[in-house]
Amino acid sequence: MTPPNDKLAGHLDVRTLGSTDALPVAPALGVSLDAAHMPRESTLVTHRILLISALAVVLGAAAAWVAQLLMLLINLITDICFYGRVSDVLGPHARQGSFVLSPADNHLGAWVILLPAVGGLAAGVMARWGSRAIQGHGIPEAMEQILTNESKIPARITWLKPLSAAFTIGTGGPFGAEGPIISTGGALGSLIGQLLRVTANERKVLLAAGAAAGMAAVFGAPLAALVLAVELLLFELRPSSLIPVALATVTAVGVRYATYGAAPVFPMPNVIEPGGWALATYVVVGGVVGFASVWVTKAVYGVEDLFEKLPIHWMWWPALGALVAGVIGWIEPRTLGVGYDNIDALVQGRFGALLLFTFGTLKFVSWVISLGSGTSGGTLAPLFMIGGSLGALLGGGVIDVLPWFHVDIRIAALVGMAAIFAGSSRAFLTAIVFSFETTRQAACLLPLLGGCTAAYLISALLMRNTIMTEKIARRGVRVPSEYAADYLDQITVGKVCSRGVYSLRADQTLEDVRRWLSEGSSQSRHYGFPVVDEAGQVKGLVTLRALLNPQLHGTATVGELATRAPVMVNEDHSLRAAADLMVAQRVGRLMVITQTAPHELVGMLTRGDIIAAHGKRLREGSRSRRHIRFSKPRKPTRRA
């Protein structure tokens, strides 16, 4: 008997895929249950975690440098196109530190209308002759590759996505740089996972690690990047995935701190803890912004549907959408480009009511039409500006009407920013943690929690898919929306297996067995029977189909038919382990033994037993009962 070889790289067995290991017994080898030692081993992580974690650290550093290069390229294109120079980005007089060059101070006049169209045309050309996967904001495309293609992103996306985004954003496209950087980091992680010998699950972890590292490098928010990976990419919460992704984000932020310092990305003046009325106001603000997040999502895909009806090739769509962005940018230059300085102004309370309304509305129209046209750019920064403007407007209105509520317009803006992201993407925890990490205002945590919860509730009630999932849902990809604990992992095999299973002797003839089956006793109503020798040791398994095979003569013995190797599982192991073992061994039933007495056959576990075990879960989720009563139930009265 050869034990499973765990030490081979990428080797899959029930210990790495499930929660324990088990021992297939081959009758031809004459192996009895005496050899069936099945120690319970910890499967939180295996030695492979060390390799994946080391790769994640390297990936985190690489993604951080790629993020800085992309920001440099965006700034360089912006400087050339809007100011006709490179001195703001390169040379002795270049600005120092982390910054995004704003095109708002240009003096091009009406010529500014054409610049975004040039970037949109470049993105359309790259999409047509490079890869159409570079269109959009990046995260949905990464999700689709994880769910349908074993996290295998084409290698050309690693350079096509950042290059197209640099031209789109650098020429004034109203997008954030974070989406393309997240997408590029994920593509880099996937590329490493395709070059090395790793499993599909490990490749998914590397993809998520690269994407999270890209986000962490841009915003200096390692925890938010980790939570984003869990909520939108990993779809799980396991040590084997959390550890590498966390190390990648820490490494990326470490590179950022070493290069630019540890200051918050969106510096916000210190604010005081809100009172009861103010806190209630922020929750209401979050709810209103939650409604807005639903309409924003519908608007994006509504515009996308309109572009689909145009009688021209899709390569030209980004240029058309960018023309609209150019016109709006001519009217309100602050809508052009990444606009992180606008987020600074929002959380610092520098915008007046009229500017909040006009800027928020124009940014919404510009971004929705541009994104719906199929160009390349991020959604996070535009959503923050739209939601922040709405939140600040609502907060300012409360300040004017109910000044004794002591609402802070800066907190209202921050709540609006986080709430629109929580509602549109339903990355609930990401929105809260991100807003805190980028401002580092602890007094805002409670308003953020209340406002984002309200937005999340409204979104969950009114919208089936999100801005991240609608596109791939239309392609038939089902995206997990809930991360519940595995119910099968909570139930042991011994609780549901069939006990007292009737065993057939190896020396019994088929004629005797068929006569017994025809009697129709309760013990014969199974589809498989263990076969034992004279000493009671299990020699194999025989199916009902084989016993009733008319081509076999009745003088044949049961032992001659026991060619299928039985697979053992311990009664203390979980149903998840048993189900994984069934899949791995391609069997529909397992023999159940005990750890203390491996000689004894406790029972049989079938696929039907595993399915029936879900009955309790379904009852718990569907039946409503009252278990504590304040009055005694009335006894029914008998009629005379």
C-alpha positions as CSV (number, residue, x, y, z in Angstrom):
1,M,0.0,0.0,0.0
2,T,1.4,3.4,-1.0
3,P,0.3,6.4,1.1
4,P,-0.9,9.5,-0.6
5,N,2.1,11.7,-1.6
6,D,1.3,15.2,-0.2
7,K,4.8,16.4,-0.8
8,L,4.4,16.8,-4.6
9,A,3.9,20.4,-5.6
10,G,0.4,21.1,-6.5
11,H,-0.7,17.5,-5.6
12,L,-4.4,17.4,-4.8
13,D,-5.8,14.9,-2.3
14,V,-8.6,14.9,0.2
15,R,-6.3,16.5,2.8
16,T,-5.6,19.5,0.7
17,L,-9.1,19.8,-0.8
18,G,-11.2,18.8,2.2
19,S,-10.7,18.7,5.9
20,T,-9.0,15.3,6.5
21,D,-7.6,12.3,4.8
22,A,-8.9,8.7,4.4
23,L,-7.6,5.4,3.1
24,P,-8.9,3.6,0.0
25,V,-8.7,-0.2,0.6
26,A,-7.8,-2.3,-2.4
27,P,-9.2,-5.8,-2.1
28,A,-6.6,-7.1,-4.5
29,L,-3.9,-6.3,-1.9
30,G,-5.8,-8.0,0.9
31,V,-5.6,-4.9,3.1
32,S,-7.8,-5.1,6.2
33,L,-9.0,-2.3,8.4
34,D,-6.0,-2.9,10.7
35,A,-4.0,-0.7,8.4
36,A,-6.7,2.0,8.2
37,H,-5.0,4.6,10.4
38,M,-6.5,7.9,9.6
39,P,-5.0,10.6,11.9
40,R,-6.8,13.9,12.0
41,E,-4.4,16.5,10.6
42,S,-4.8,20.3,10.7
43,T,-5.8,21.6,7.3
44,L,-5.9,25.3,8.0
45,V,-2.7,25.6,6.0
46,T,-0.1,23.3,4.4
47,H,3.5,23.8,3.7
48,R,2.5,25.3,0.3
49,I,1.5,28.5,2.2
50,L,5.1,29.4,2.6
51,L,5.7,29.4,-1.2
52,I,2.5,31.3,-1.9
53,S,3.3,33.8,0.8
54,A,6.8,34.4,-0.5
55,L,5.4,34.9,-4.0
56,A,2.8,37.3,-2.6
57,V,5.5,39.4,-0.9
58,V,7.4,39.8,-4.2
59,L,4.1,40.4,-6.0
60,G,3.2,43.1,-3.5
61,A,6.5,45.0,-4.0
62,A,6.1,44.6,-7.8
63,A,2.5,45.9,-7.8
64,A,3.5,48.9,-5.7
65,W,6.2,49.9,-8.3
66,V,3.8,49.3,-11.2
67,A,1.3,51.5,-9.4
68,Q,3.8,54.3,-9.1
69,L,4.9,53.9,-12.8
70,L,1.2,54.1,-13.9
71,M,0.6,57.2,-11.8
72,L,3.8,58.7,-13.3
73,L,2.6,57.9,-16.8
74,I,-0.8,59.4,-16.2
75,N,0.8,62.6,-14.8
76,L,3.2,62.8,-17.7
77,I,0.5,62.5,-20.4
78,T,-1.6,65.1,-18.5
79,D,1.3,67.5,-18.3
80,I,2.0,67.1,-22.0
81,C,-1.6,67.3,-23.2
82,F,-3.0,70.1,-21.0
83,Y,0.1,72.2,-20.2
84,G,2.5,71.4,-23.1
85,R,5.4,70.5,-20.8
86,V,6.9,67.7,-18.7
87,S,8.6,69.8,-16.0
88,D,5.8,69.2,-13.5
89,V,6.6,65.5,-13.5
90,L,10.2,65.2,-14.7
91,G,13.3,67.3,-14.1
92,P,14.7,69.4,-11.3
93,H,11.5,71.4,-10.8
94,A,9.1,68.4,-10.7
95,R,6.7,68.1,-7.9
96,Q,7.7,65.8,-5.1
97,G,5.8,63.1,-3.3
98,S,2.6,61.3,-4.2
99,F,0.3,63.5,-6.4
100,V,-2.1,63.4,-9.3
101,L,-1.7,66.3,-11.7
102,S,-5.0,68.0,-12.2
103,P,-6.0,69.2,-15.7
104,A,-8.4,71.7,-14.2
105,D,-6.0,74.7,-14.5
106,N,-5.4,74.4,-18.2
107,H,-5.9,77.3,-20.6
108,L,-6.8,75.4,-23.7
109,G,-10.3,76.8,-24.0
110,A,-12.7,74.8,-26.3
111,W,-9.7,72.7,-27.5
112,V,-10.1,70.8,-24.3
113,I,-13.1,69.1,-25.8
114,L,-11.0,67.0,-28.2
115,L,-8.4,65.8,-25.8
116,P,-10.5,63.1,-24.0
117,A,-11.7,61.9,-27.4
118,V,-8.1,61.3,-28.4
119,G,-7.6,59.1,-25.3
120,G,-10.9,57.3,-25.9
121,L,-9.8,56.6,-29.5
122,A,-6.5,55.2,-28.3
123,A,-8.4,52.9,-25.8
124,G,-10.7,51.7,-28.6
125,V,-7.8,50.9,-30.9
126,M,-6.0,49.0,-28.2
127,A,-9.2,47.1,-27.3
128,R,-9.8,46.1,-30.9
129,W,-6.3,45.0,-31.9
130,G,-5.1,44.1,-28.4
131,S,-7.8,42.7,-26.2
132,R,-11.4,43.8,-25.5
133,A,-10.9,42.7,-21.9
134,I,-9.2,46.0,-21.2
135,Q,-12.5,47.8,-21.5
136,G,-14.4,48.7,-18.3
137,H,-13.0,49.3,-14.8
138,G,-11.2,46.1,-14.3
139,I,-12.7,44.4,-11.3
140,P,-15.7,42.7,-13.1
141,E,-13.3,41.3,-15.6
142,A,-11.0,39.9,-12.8
143,M,-14.1,38.4,-11.1
144,E,-15.1,36.7,-14.3
145,Q,-11.6,35.1,-14.8
146,I,-11.7,33.8,-11.2
147,L,-15.2,32.3,-11.5
148,T,-15.0,30.9,-15.0
149,N,-11.4,30.5,-16.2
150,E,-9.4,29.4,-13.1
151,S,-8.0,32.9,-12.6
152,K,-6.1,32.8,-15.9
153,I,-5.9,36.3,-17.2
154,P,-4.2,36.7,-20.7
155,A,-0.6,37.9,-20.3
156,R,-1.1,40.9,-22.6
157,I,-3.6,42.5,-20.2
158,T,-0.6,43.1,-17.9
159,W,0.6,45.9,-20.1
160,L,-2.4,46.7,-22.3
161,K,-4.7,47.7,-19.3
162,P,-2.4,50.2,-17.7
163,L,-1.3,51.7,-21.0
164,S,-4.9,52.2,-22.2
165,A,-5.9,53.6,-18.9
166,A,-2.9,56.0,-18.9
167,F,-4.0,57.5,-22.2
168,T,-7.7,57.6,-21.2
169,I,-7.2,59.3,-17.9
170,G,-4.1,61.3,-18.9
171,T,-6.1,63.0,-21.7
172,G,-8.9,64.0,-19.2
173,G,-11.1,60.9,-18.9
174,P,-13.2,61.3,-15.7
175,F,-11.9,58.1,-14.1
176,G,-9.9,57.0,-11.1
177,A,-6.6,55.3,-11.5
178,E,-7.3,52.7,-8.9
179,G,-9.4,50.4,-11.1
180,P,-6.7,49.9,-13.8
181,I,-4.0,49.5,-11.1
182,I,-6.1,46.9,-9.3
183,S,-6.7,45.1,-12.7
184,T,-3.0,45.3,-13.6
185,G,-1.9,43.9,-10.2
186,G,-4.4,41.1,-10.6
187,A,-3.1,40.3,-14.1
188,L,0.5,40.3,-12.8
189,G,-0.5,37.8,-10.0
190,S,-2.3,35.6,-12.5
191,L,0.7,35.7,-14.9
192,I,3.0,34.5,-12.1
193,G,0.5,31.8,-11.3
194,Q,0.5,30.7,-14.9
195,L,4.3,30.6,-15.2
196,L,4.7,28.5,-12.0
197,R,3.3,25.1,-11.1
198,V,0.4,26.0,-8.8
199,T,-3.2,25.0,-8.3
200,A,-6.1,27.0,-9.6
201,N,-6.9,28.0,-5.9
202,E,-3.4,29.2,-5.4
203,R,-3.5,31.2,-8.7
204,K,-6.7,32.8,-7.4
205,V,-4.9,33.9,-4.3
206,L,-2.0,35.3,-6.3
207,L,-4.4,37.2,-8.5
208,A,-6.2,38.6,-5.4
209,A,-2.9,39.4,-3.8
210,G,-1.7,41.4,-6.8
211,A,-5.0,43.3,-7.1
212,A,-5.1,44.1,-3.4
213,A,-1.5,45.2,-3.4
214,G,-2.2,47.6,-6.3
215,M,-5.1,49.2,-4.4
216,A,-3.0,49.4,-1.2
217,A,-0.2,51.0,-3.0
218,V,-2.4,53.8,-4.4
219,F,-4.3,54.7,-1.2
220,G,-2.0,53.4,1.6
221,A,-5.0,51.3,2.8
222,P,-3.7,47.7,3.4
223,L,-6.7,46.6,5.5
224,A,-9.3,48.0,3.1
225,A,-7.4,46.3,0.2
226,L,-7.5,43.0,2.0
227,V,-11.2,43.3,2.7
228,L,-11.9,44.3,-0.9
229,A,-10.1,41.1,-2.0
230,V,-12.3,39.0,0.3
231,E,-15.6,40.7,-0.7
232,L,-15.0,41.0,-4.5
233,L,-12.3,38.5,-5.5
234,L,-11.7,35.6,-3.2
235,F,-15.3,34.9,-2.2
236,E,-14.0,33.1,0.9
237,L,-12.4,33.7,4.3
238,R,-9.7,31.1,4.8
239,P,-6.2,31.4,6.3
240,S,-4.7,29.9,3.1
241,S,-5.9,32.9,1.2
242,L,-5.9,35.7,3.8
243,I,-2.3,35.3,4.8
244,P,-0.7,35.8,1.3
245,V,-3.0,38.6,0.4
246,A,-2.4,40.4,3.8
247,L,1.4,40.1,3.3
248,A,1.1,41.5,-0.2
249,T,-0.9,44.5,1.0
250,V,1.6,45.2,3.8
251,T,4.5,45.0,1.4
252,A,2.9,47.3,-1.1
253,V,2.1,49.9,1.6
254,G,5.6,49.5,3.0
255,V,7.0,50.5,-0.5
256,R,4.6,53.4,-0.6
257,Y,5.7,54.6,2.9
258,A,9.3,54.3,2.0
259,T,8.8,56.3,-1.2
260,Y,6.2,59.0,-0.3
261,G,5.8,58.8,3.5
262,A,3.0,57.7,5.7
263,A,0.6,60.7,5.4
264,P,-3.1,59.9,4.8
265,V,-4.2,60.1,1.1
266,F,-7.2,62.3,1.8
267,P,-6.1,64.5,4.7
268,M,-9.1,65.6,6.7
269,P,-9.2,68.1,9.6
270,N,-9.9,66.6,13.0
271,V,-13.6,66.2,13.8
272,I,-15.4,65.6,17.0
273,E,-17.5,62.6,17.9
274,P,-21.1,63.2,16.7
275,G,-24.1,63.5,19.0
276,G,-27.3,61.5,18.8
277,W,-29.1,63.8,16.3
278,A,-26.0,64.1,14.2
279,L,-25.5,60.4,14.1
280,A,-29.1,59.8,13.1
281,T,-28.7,62.4,10.3
282,Y,-25.6,60.5,8.9
283,V,-27.6,57.3,8.9
284,V,-30.4,59.0,6.9
285,V,-27.8,60.5,4.6
286,G,-26.4,57.0,4.0
287,G,-29.9,55.7,3.2
288,V,-30.6,58.5,0.7
289,V,-27.2,58.0,-1.0
290,G,-28.0,54.2,-1.0
291,F,-31.0,55.0,-3.3
292,A,-28.7,57.1,-5.4
293,S,-26.3,54.2,-5.7
294,V,-29.0,52.1,-7.2
295,W,-29.8,54.7,-9.8
296,V,-26.1,55.3,-10.6
297,T,-25.7,51.5,-11.3
298,K,-28.7,51.4,-13.5
299,A,-27.6,54.5,-15.3
300,V,-24.2,53.0,-16.1
301,Y,-25.6,49.9,-17.7
302,G,-28.5,51.8,-19.3
303,V,-25.9,54.0,-21.1
304,E,-24.0,50.8,-22.1
305,D,-27.2,49.3,-23.6
306,L,-27.7,52.5,-25.6
307,F,-24.2,52.3,-27.0
308,E,-24.8,48.7,-28.0
309,K,-27.6,50.0,-30.3
310,L,-25.3,52.4,-32.2
311,P,-24.8,51.5,-35.9
312,I,-21.0,51.9,-35.7
313,H,-18.2,49.6,-34.6
314,W,-17.7,49.4,-30.9
315,M,-14.1,50.6,-31.3
316,W,-15.4,54.2,-31.8
317,W,-17.7,54.2,-28.8
318,P,-15.0,55.3,-26.2
319,A,-14.2,58.3,-28.4
320,L,-17.8,59.3,-28.6
321,G,-18.3,59.0,-24.9
322,A,-15.1,61.0,-24.3
323,L,-16.4,63.8,-26.5
324,V,-19.2,64.3,-23.9
325,A,-16.6,64.2,-21.1
326,G,-14.7,66.9,-23.0
327,V,-17.7,69.2,-23.4
328,I,-18.5,68.9,-19.7
329,G,-14.8,69.4,-18.9
330,W,-14.9,72.6,-20.8
331,I,-17.9,73.7,-18.7
332,E,-16.5,72.5,-15.4
333,P,-12.7,71.6,-15.6
334,R,-12.8,69.9,-12.2
335,T,-14.6,67.0,-13.8
336,L,-11.6,66.1,-15.9
337,G,-9.0,63.5,-14.8
338,V,-8.6,61.5,-11.6
339,G,-9.8,64.3,-9.3
340,Y,-8.3,63.2,-6.0
341,D,-7.9,66.9,-5.2
342,N,-11.7,67.2,-5.4
343,I,-12.0,64.4,-2.8
344,D,-9.7,66.4,-0.6
345,A,-11.9,69.5,-1.0
346,L,-15.0,67.5,-0.1
347,V,-13.7,66.0,3.1
348,Q,-12.2,69.4,4.1
349,G,-15.5,71.2,3.5
350,R,-14.2,73.6,0.8
351,F,-17.1,73.3,-1.7
352,G,-20.2,75.5,-1.4
353,A,-23.7,74.4,-2.0
354,L,-23.9,75.6,-5.7
355,L,-20.6,74.1,-6.5
356,L,-21.5,70.8,-4.8
357,F,-24.6,70.5,-6.9
358,T,-23.1,71.5,-10.3
359,F,-19.9,69.5,-9.8
360,G,-21.7,66.4,-8.5
361,T,-24.2,66.5,-11.4
362,L,-21.7,67.1,-14.1
363,K,-19.3,64.5,-12.8
364,F,-22.1,62.0,-12.7
365,V,-23.1,62.7,-16.3
366,S,-19.5,62.8,-17.6
367,W,-18.5,59.6,-15.8
368,V,-21.6,57.5,-16.6
369,I,-21.5,58.3,-20.3
370,S,-17.7,57.7,-20.6
371,L,-17.8,54.4,-18.6
372,G,-20.9,53.2,-20.5
373,S,-19.0,53.7,-23.8
374,G,-16.6,50.9,-22.9
375,T,-13.4,52.8,-22.2
376,S,-10.8,51.9,-19.6
377,G,-10.9,53.6,-16.2
378,G,-11.7,53.2,-12.5
379,T,-15.0,53.7,-10.7
380,L,-13.9,54.3,-7.1
381,A,-12.8,58.0,-7.3
382,P,-15.8,59.1,-9.5
383,L,-18.2,57.4,-7.1
384,F,-16.5,59.1,-4.2
385,M,-16.9,62.5,-5.8
386,I,-20.6,61.9,-6.7
387,G,-21.5,60.4,-3.4
388,G,-19.5,62.9,-1.4
389,S,-21.2,65.8,-3.2
390,L,-24.6,64.4,-2.5
391,G,-23.7,63.7,1.2
392,A,-22.3,67.2,1.7
393,L,-25.4,68.7,0.1
394,L,-27.7,66.8,2.4
395,G,-25.6,67.6,5.4
396,G,-25.5,71.2,4.5
397,G,-29.2,71.3,4.2
398,V,-29.6,69.9,7.7
399,I,-27.2,72.5,9.0
400,D,-29.3,75.3,7.6
401,V,-32.6,74.0,8.8
402,L,-31.7,72.2,12.0
403,P,-28.4,73.8,13.3
404,W,-28.9,72.3,16.8
405,F,-28.2,68.8,15.3
406,H,-24.6,69.9,15.1
407,V,-24.0,68.0,11.8
408,D,-20.5,68.3,10.3
409,I,-20.6,68.8,6.5
410,R,-17.2,67.1,6.3
411,I,-18.4,63.9,8.0
412,A,-21.6,64.0,5.8
413,A,-19.4,64.2,2.7
414,L,-17.3,61.2,3.9
415,V,-20.4,59.2,4.7
416,G,-21.8,60.0,1.3
417,M,-18.6,58.8,-0.4
418,A,-18.5,55.5,1.5
419,A,-22.3,54.9,1.2
420,I,-22.4,55.2,-2.5
421,F,-19.6,52.7,-2.9
422,A,-21.2,50.3,-0.3
423,G,-24.5,50.5,-2.1
424,S,-23.3,50.3,-5.7
425,S,-20.7,47.5,-5.2
426,R,-22.1,46.0,-1.9
427,A,-18.5,45.9,-0.7
428,F,-19.8,47.0,2.7
429,L,-16.8,46.5,4.9
430,T,-14.4,47.8,2.3
431,A,-16.3,51.1,2.1
432,I,-16.1,51.6,5.8
433,V,-12.5,50.6,6.3
434,F,-11.3,52.4,3.2
435,S,-12.8,55.7,4.3
436,F,-11.2,55.4,7.7
437,E,-7.8,54.4,6.5
438,T,-7.6,57.2,3.9
439,T,-8.6,59.9,6.4
440,R,-7.6,58.4,9.7
441,Q,-10.5,60.0,11.6
442,A,-11.6,57.6,14.3
443,A,-14.6,59.9,15.1
444,C,-16.0,59.1,11.7
445,L,-16.2,55.3,12.2
446,L,-19.6,55.3,13.8
447,P,-21.2,57.6,11.2
448,L,-19.6,55.5,8.5
449,L,-21.0,52.3,10.0
450,G,-24.5,53.7,10.3
451,G,-24.5,55.3,6.9
452,C,-23.0,52.4,4.9
453,T,-25.4,50.0,6.6
454,A,-28.3,52.0,5.5
455,A,-27.0,52.2,2.0
456,Y,-26.2,48.5,2.0
457,L,-29.8,47.7,3.1
458,I,-31.4,49.9,0.4
459,S,-29.2,48.4,-2.3
460,A,-29.9,44.8,-1.2
461,L,-33.6,45.4,-1.2
462,L,-33.8,47.2,-4.6
463,M,-31.0,45.8,-6.7
464,R,-30.2,42.2,-7.6
465,N,-26.8,42.8,-9.1
466,T,-24.2,45.5,-8.5
467,I,-22.0,47.8,-10.5
468,M,-19.3,45.1,-10.2
469,T,-21.4,42.1,-11.1
470,E,-24.1,43.3,-13.6
471,K,-21.9,43.0,-16.6
472,I,-20.7,39.4,-16.0
473,A,-24.2,38.4,-14.7
474,R,-25.5,39.3,-18.2
475,R,-23.0,36.8,-19.6
476,G,-24.4,34.0,-17.4
477,V,-21.8,34.1,-14.7
478,R,-23.3,33.6,-11.2
479,V,-21.3,35.6,-8.6
480,P,-21.4,34.5,-4.9
481,S,-23.2,37.1,-2.8
482,E,-23.1,35.5,0.6
483,Y,-20.2,33.9,2.4
484,A,-21.9,31.5,4.8
485,A,-20.2,28.8,6.9
486,D,-20.2,25.4,5.2
487,Y,-23.1,23.5,6.8
488,L,-21.6,20.1,6.0
489,D,-18.5,21.0,7.9
490,Q,-20.5,21.3,11.1
491,I,-21.9,17.7,11.0
492,T,-20.0,14.5,11.6
493,V,-20.3,11.4,9.6
494,G,-21.4,9.4,12.6
495,K,-24.6,11.4,13.0
496,V,-26.1,10.7,9.6
497,C,-24.6,7.4,8.4
498,S,-26.7,4.3,8.1
499,R,-25.7,1.9,10.9
500,G,-26.2,-1.8,11.2
501,V,-25.5,-2.3,7.5
502,Y,-25.9,-5.9,6.3
503,S,-22.7,-7.4,5.0
504,L,-22.4,-10.2,2.5
505,R,-19.9,-13.1,2.9
506,A,-17.3,-13.5,0.2
507,D,-18.2,-17.2,-0.2
508,Q,-21.9,-16.7,-0.7
509,T,-23.2,-17.5,-4.2
510,L,-25.2,-15.1,-6.3
511,E,-28.1,-17.5,-6.2
512,D,-28.3,-17.3,-2.4
513,V,-28.0,-13.5,-2.4
514,R,-30.6,-13.1,-5.2
515,R,-33.0,-15.2,-3.2
516,W,-32.4,-13.1,-0.2
517,L,-33.0,-9.9,-2.1
518,S,-36.2,-11.2,-3.6
519,E,-37.6,-11.5,0.0
520,G,-37.6,-7.7,0.2
521,S,-36.4,-7.3,3.8
522,S,-35.5,-3.9,5.0
523,Q,-31.8,-4.8,5.1
524,S,-31.8,-5.6,1.4
525,R,-33.0,-2.1,0.4
526,H,-29.5,-0.7,-0.4
527,Y,-27.5,-0.2,-3.6
528,G,-24.2,-1.4,-2.2
529,F,-23.1,-4.0,0.3
530,P,-19.7,-4.5,2.0
531,V,-18.2,-7.9,1.4
532,V,-16.4,-9.6,4.3
533,D,-14.3,-12.8,4.6
534,E,-14.6,-15.6,7.2
535,A,-12.8,-13.5,9.8
536,G,-15.1,-10.5,9.3
537,Q,-12.6,-8.4,7.5
538,V,-13.8,-6.2,4.7
539,K,-12.6,-7.4,1.4
540,G,-14.4,-5.1,-0.9
541,L,-17.7,-3.6,-2.0
542,V,-20.4,-5.0,-4.4
543,T,-23.2,-3.1,-5.9
544,L,-26.8,-4.2,-6.3
545,R,-26.5,-3.7,-10.0
546,A,-23.6,-6.3,-10.1
547,L,-25.5,-8.7,-8.0
548,L,-28.6,-8.7,-10.3
549,N,-26.5,-8.8,-13.5
550,P,-28.3,-11.5,-15.6
551,Q,-25.1,-12.3,-17.5
552,L,-23.5,-13.7,-14.3
553,H,-24.3,-17.3,-13.4
554,G,-25.8,-18.0,-10.0
555,T,-22.9,-20.2,-9.0
556,A,-20.5,-17.3,-8.9
557,T,-19.5,-16.1,-5.5
558,V,-19.9,-12.6,-4.1
559,G,-16.1,-12.4,-3.5
560,E,-15.5,-12.7,-7.3
561,L,-17.6,-9.5,-7.8
562,A,-16.1,-7.4,-5.1
563,T,-13.8,-5.6,-7.5
564,R,-14.6,-2.1,-6.4
565,A,-12.3,-0.8,-3.7
566,P,-14.1,0.4,-0.7
567,V,-13.2,3.9,0.7
568,M,-13.1,4.4,4.4
569,V,-14.0,7.5,6.4
570,N,-13.9,8.0,10.2
571,E,-17.2,8.6,11.9
572,D,-15.7,11.7,13.6
573,H,-14.9,13.4,10.4
574,S,-17.1,16.0,8.8
575,L,-19.6,15.5,6.0
576,R,-17.6,18.0,4.0
577,A,-14.6,15.7,4.3
578,A,-16.7,12.8,3.3
579,A,-18.2,14.6,0.3
580,D,-14.8,15.7,-0.9
581,L,-13.6,12.1,-0.6
582,M,-16.5,10.9,-2.6
583,V,-15.6,13.3,-5.4
584,A,-11.9,12.6,-5.3
585,Q,-12.4,8.8,-5.4
586,R,-15.5,8.9,-7.7
587,V,-17.6,6.8,-5.5
588,G,-21.2,7.2,-4.2
589,R,-20.8,5.5,-0.8
590,L,-18.2,5.3,1.9
591,M,-17.6,2.7,4.6
592,V,-17.6,4.3,8.1
593,I,-15.2,3.1,10.8
594,T,-14.1,4.4,14.2
595,Q,-10.7,5.8,15.1
596,T,-10.5,3.8,18.3
597,A,-11.6,0.5,16.7
598,P,-10.7,0.4,13.0
599,H,-11.6,-3.3,12.9
600,E,-15.3,-2.5,13.2
601,L,-17.5,-1.4,10.4
602,V,-19.8,1.2,11.9
603,G,-22.0,1.8,8.9
604,M,-22.3,3.2,5.4
605,L,-22.5,6.8,4.2
606,T,-24.2,7.5,0.9
607,R,-24.7,10.6,-1.2
608,G,-28.4,10.5,-0.2
609,D,-27.3,10.7,3.5
610,I,-25.4,13.9,2.7
611,I,-28.3,15.4,0.8
612,A,-30.7,14.5,3.6
613,A,-28.4,16.2,6.2
614,H,-29.4,19.6,4.7
615,G,-32.9,19.1,5.9
616,K,-32.2,20.7,9.3
617,R,-30.6,23.7,7.6
618,L,-33.6,24.2,5.4
619,R,-36.0,23.9,8.4
620,E,-34.0,26.4,10.4
621,G,-34.2,28.9,7.6
622,S,-37.9,28.5,6.7
623,R,-39.9,27.7,9.9
624,S,-41.0,30.4,12.2
625,R,-41.8,29.3,15.7
626,R,-42.3,30.9,19.1
627,H,-40.4,29.0,21.8
628,I,-41.2,31.2,24.9
629,R,-44.8,32.1,25.6
630,F,-46.1,34.5,28.3
631,S,-49.4,32.8,28.6
632,K,-50.3,29.2,28.8
633,P,-51.9,27.7,25.7
634,R,-55.6,27.1,26.1
635,K,-56.7,23.5,26.3
636,P,-59.3,22.6,23.7
637,T,-62.7,22.2,25.2
638,R,-64.7,19.1,24.5
639,R,-68.2,19.5,23.2
640,A,-70.8,17.5,24.9
